[in-house]
C-alpha cells in the first residue's frame, strides 16, 4: 500500500528543492581560500582574539590558551552545500587547548571536522551528547548541564540555556543543547549556539553579563526554523538583554538553511542597530581574519 503524501508536504519539498538545494548546487562558492596561515597576535592579559571560521565556527584565543567552538569545515550538510570557503584551514590552527560543542545538529557537531583537530585535548559537549564524540581522539569528554561551570587552564566555562532542540535524528530526544560563556581572564565571551528568542537571555545577562556576544542572525524564514532561530531584530534584542558591550553576528551566509536571501540578515541587523543608536557596537568579522579585542 502506497503512502499518500499531503499537498502541503509536497509543496514544502518542492520549495526546498527549487529555493535551497538547486541554487546552492549551481552557485559559485564565495570567500577566499586561505592558502597561507594567518598571523595570530601575541596576547597580553586583558586581550582576546576572535577568528570567525564560518557559520558558527570560531577560534577564540585568550592569554591562557586557545578555544575552538563548533568547528565545521564540511562542504556538505547532508544535501545542503557550503556556499563560502572556510576562512581558516584546519591545518593552520594554533594548538587547541579546549573544544566546545553547543549541540548535536550536523552544522554544529561535524564528526569529520572534530576528528581532524582532535589532538588529545578535552572537549565539552551538552549532557547526552558525549557518545557522538567518543573515539575521535580527545583526551577527555565533559558533558554539561545548564548553569554548570568548569574550569580549564585556558578558560572557565559556563553552559547556559537556549530555546532550541538537540536531536541528532528524529527519535533522538535525550540530547542537551545550549550556549557557553567563556571567562578568558579579562574578557568574557558568549557563544549562543542556536536559539530562538526567550527570556533566558535576560537571565544570562543578569548572572554573567558577557562582554562580547556571538549571536546567530540567519536561518529564520520557512521550514519552521523561525520557531527555533533568531531573526536579526531578535538577535539584537537578545544582545541588549545580555547587556554586552559588543555583538558579533554569526550563523549566516555559509550554508543556505532557509528561504531568506543571503544578504538579508546583516542588512536587517544593521538597520536594527542603527535605529537603537548602537551600530558601532556590532562587529561583522571577516572569515579567517584574527580580530583583537
Helices and strands as residue ranges (DSSP letters): H 7-15, I 16-21, H 22-25, E 49-54, E 57-62, E 65-69, E 76-77, E 80-81, G 90-92, E 98-100, H 111-117, E 122-126, G 130-132, E 141-144, E 149-151, E 156-160, E 179-183, E 188-191, H 200-207, E 212-216, G 225-227, H 232-242, E 246-250, H 264-275, G 279-281, E 291-292
